[in-house]
Amino acid sequence: MPERVDYEGLRKLVERRAQLVEVLPAEEYEEEHLPDAINIPLKALDANSTAQLDRSRPVVVYCWDCI
């Protein structure tokens, strides 16, 4: 279930091995992203592009422009 998290919530999710997904275009992802984040541009976010994610771990989807 999607939910908004604050910094403390994000820290706890990362401790639980959360997967970080940056949804900006690849060029912007290359400029700056959180450590260990993967890039799946928002326009490409679908079942095929997310197949690489481990469904047993939490997923945090974020956009650097919105942080």
N, CA, C and O of each residue as an XYZ file, in Angstrom:
268
protein
N       0.851     -1.176      0.000
C       0.000      0.000      0.000
C       0.895      1.237      0.000
O       1.757      1.352      0.872
N       0.728      2.155     -0.932
C       1.545      3.369     -0.976
C       1.310      4.251      0.252
O       0.194      4.360      0.759
N       2.375      4.863      0.702
C       2.265      5.831      1.787
C       3.437      6.797      1.707
O       4.519      6.439      1.243
N       3.218      7.995      2.153
C       4.263      9.014      2.191
C       5.098      8.783      3.447
O       4.552      8.515      4.517
N       6.427      8.887      3.318
C       7.292      8.699      4.474
C       8.200      9.916      4.651
O       8.575     10.573      3.680
N       8.540     10.197      5.886
C       9.479     11.267      6.179
C      10.889     10.670      6.244
O      11.084      9.477      6.014
N      11.865     11.526      6.561
C      13.254     11.066      6.589
C      13.443      9.903      7.552
O      14.117      8.929      7.217
N      12.863      9.988      8.733
C      13.009      8.916      9.721
C      12.389      7.619      9.199
O      12.955      6.540      9.373
N      11.230      7.730      8.561
C      10.597      6.553      7.973
C      11.446      5.944      6.874
O      11.544      4.722      6.759
N      12.061      6.800      6.062
C      12.948      6.321      4.998
C      14.149      5.606      5.591
O      14.546      4.545      5.110
N      14.726      6.181      6.629
C      15.874      5.556      7.286
C      15.518      4.148      7.773
O      16.297      3.209      7.604
N      14.344      4.011      8.374
C      13.907      2.698      8.866
C      13.692      1.722      7.720
O      14.038      0.546      7.830
N      13.122      2.204      6.620
C      12.916      1.336      5.456
C      14.246      0.878      4.867
O      14.393     -0.282      4.484
N      15.209      1.788      4.797
C      16.535      1.425      4.275
C      17.188      0.392      5.188
O      17.856     -0.522      4.704
N      17.007      0.523      6.492
C      17.530     -0.484      7.430
C      16.916     -1.852      7.165
O      17.540     -2.882      7.423
N      15.686     -1.857      6.645
C      15.000     -3.128      6.313
C      15.311     -3.552      4.877
O      14.609     -4.385      4.304
N      16.375     -2.969      4.295
C      16.844     -3.314      2.950
C      15.865     -2.875      1.854
O      15.712     -3.554      0.838
N      15.211     -1.738      2.073
C      14.298     -1.218      1.051
C      15.055     -0.952     -0.243
O      16.233     -0.594     -0.236
N      14.351     -1.136     -1.342
C      14.892     -0.844     -2.663
C      14.480      0.576     -3.024
O      13.301      0.921     -2.945
N      15.442      1.399     -3.419
C      15.163      2.777     -3.769
C      15.059      2.898     -5.284
O      15.961      2.495     -6.017
N      13.943      3.461     -5.739
C      13.696      3.621     -7.173
C      13.499      5.097     -7.482
O      12.511      5.696     -7.056
N      14.436      5.687     -8.223
C      14.362      7.080     -8.665
C      13.626      7.097    -10.000
O      14.001      6.367    -10.918
N      12.586      7.917    -10.123
C      11.753      7.890    -11.324
C      12.015      9.042    -12.303
O      11.268      9.214    -13.266
N      13.058      9.821    -12.067
C      13.413     10.866    -13.033
C      14.003     10.242    -14.296
O      14.435      9.090    -14.266
N      14.028     10.984    -15.407
C      14.687     10.479    -16.620
C      16.154     10.134    -16.347
O      16.766     10.686    -15.433
N      16.700      9.237    -17.130
C      18.054      8.727    -16.912
C      19.100      9.830    -16.802
O      20.003      9.742    -15.971
N      18.990     10.857    -17.620
C      19.979     11.937    -17.597
C      20.004     12.624    -16.235
O      21.074     12.929    -15.710
N      18.841     12.864    -15.670
C      18.764     13.513    -14.364
C      19.189     12.562    -13.249
O      19.790     12.987    -12.261
N      18.883     11.295    -13.404
C      19.331     10.284    -12.436
C      20.850     10.279    -12.369
O      21.423     10.204    -11.282
N      21.508     10.357    -13.522
C      22.969     10.347    -13.566
C      23.555     11.549    -12.838
O      24.638     11.452    -12.261
N      22.859     12.675    -12.856
C      23.351     13.884    -12.194
C      23.373     13.731    -10.677
O      24.333     14.130    -10.019
N      22.305     13.149    -10.127
C      22.218     13.040     -8.677
C      21.105     12.066     -8.282
O      19.973     12.164     -8.755
N      21.456     11.135     -7.408
C      20.467     10.194     -6.875
C      20.951      9.665     -5.535
O      22.128      9.800     -5.199
N      20.067      9.076     -4.784
C      20.434      8.504     -3.495
C      21.335      7.285     -3.698
O      21.207      6.583     -4.700
N      22.245      7.030     -2.756
C      23.123      5.863     -2.870
C      22.310      4.574     -3.023
O      21.313      4.360     -2.333
N      22.760      3.737     -3.933
C      22.168      2.419     -4.200
C      20.799      2.473     -4.883
O      20.171      1.432     -5.073
N      20.332      3.652     -5.251
C      19.045      3.751     -5.954
C      19.198      3.249     -7.385
O      20.252      3.393     -8.005
N      18.124      2.659     -7.889
C      18.090      2.285     -9.298
C      17.190      3.286    -10.012
O      16.392      3.982     -9.384
N      17.328      3.345    -11.310
C      16.534      4.277    -12.100
C      15.519      3.529    -12.941
O      15.869      2.673    -13.753
N      14.253      3.869    -12.730
C      13.177      3.436    -13.616
C      12.372      4.704    -13.891
O      11.543      5.103    -13.073
N      12.613      5.342    -15.043
C      11.904      6.590    -15.336
C      10.390      6.414    -15.227
O       9.843      5.375    -15.597
N       9.729      7.443    -14.716
C       8.289      7.377    -14.482
C       7.530      6.929    -15.723
O       6.593      6.138    -15.623
N       7.923      7.426    -16.886
C       7.230      7.060    -18.123
C       7.426      5.598    -18.493
O       6.689      5.067    -19.323
N       8.407      4.942    -17.890
C       8.673      3.529    -18.171
C       8.241      2.621    -17.021
O       8.435      1.407    -17.082
N       7.663      3.201    -15.983
C       7.285      2.433    -14.797
C       6.072      1.554    -15.108
O       4.953      2.049    -15.242
N       6.305      0.257    -15.218
C       5.237     -0.695    -15.487
C       5.660     -2.078    -14.977
O       6.720     -2.218    -14.366
N       4.856     -3.068    -15.220
C       5.141     -4.415    -14.711
C       6.461     -4.958    -15.252
O       7.194     -5.633    -14.529
N       6.769     -4.671    -16.509
C       8.021     -5.175    -17.087
C       9.238     -4.506    -16.470
O      10.212     -5.181    -16.135
N       9.196     -3.187    -16.316
C      10.364     -2.473    -15.790
C      10.582     -2.734    -14.300
O      11.702     -2.592    -13.808
N       9.546     -3.106    -13.590
C       9.698     -3.382    -12.161
C       9.936     -4.858    -11.861
O      10.047     -5.241    -10.697
N      10.014     -5.674    -12.880
C      10.240     -7.112    -12.679
C      11.577     -7.378    -11.987
O      11.756     -8.419    -11.356
N      12.515     -6.433    -12.107
C      13.835     -6.592    -11.493
C      13.802     -6.411     -9.970
O      14.768     -6.752     -9.287
N      12.711     -5.885     -9.442
C      12.620     -5.630     -8.001
C      12.318     -6.914     -7.233
O      11.622     -7.801     -7.727
N      12.843     -6.995     -6.043
C      12.624     -8.129     -5.154
C      11.312     -7.884     -4.402
O      11.240     -6.983     -3.566
N      10.299     -8.658     -4.685
C       8.976     -8.453     -4.093
C       8.927     -8.752     -2.597
O       7.937     -8.436     -1.937
N       9.975     -9.352     -2.060
C       9.996     -9.639     -0.625
C      10.573     -8.477      0.189
O      10.577     -8.521      1.419
N      11.060     -7.440     -0.497
C      11.647     -6.279      0.181
C      10.807     -5.039     -0.070
O      10.165     -4.924     -1.114
N      10.805     -4.100      0.889
C      10.070     -2.845      0.670
C      10.652     -2.083     -0.527
O      11.830     -2.215     -0.857
N       9.793     -1.288     -1.163
C      10.212     -0.465     -2.294
C       9.855      0.984     -1.986
O       8.732      1.292     -1.588
N      10.835      1.869     -2.179
C      10.615      3.305     -2.025
C      10.790      3.929     -3.398
O      11.879      3.894     -3.972
N       9.719      4.497     -3.917
C       9.757      5.188     -5.206
C       9.818      6.669     -4.910
O       8.989      7.189     -4.163
N      10.796      7.357     -5.490
C      10.929      8.775     -5.216
C      11.368      9.527     -6.455
O      11.850      8.947     -7.428
N      11.186     10.831     -6.391
C      11.598     11.731     -7.453
C      12.421     12.830     -6.810
O      11.917     13.572     -5.968
N      13.681     12.941     -7.198
C      14.583     13.905     -6.581
C      14.002     15.315     -6.624
O      14.218     16.095     -5.696
N      13.267     15.658     -7.685
C      12.646     16.979     -7.789
C      11.653     17.220     -6.662
O      11.372     18.371     -6.328
N      11.123     16.170     -6.076
C      10.072     16.299     -5.070
C      10.594     16.185     -3.644
O       9.833     16.362     -2.693
N      11.863     15.896     -3.485
C      12.411     15.692     -2.137
C      12.711     17.038     -1.512
O      13.180     17.101     -0.376
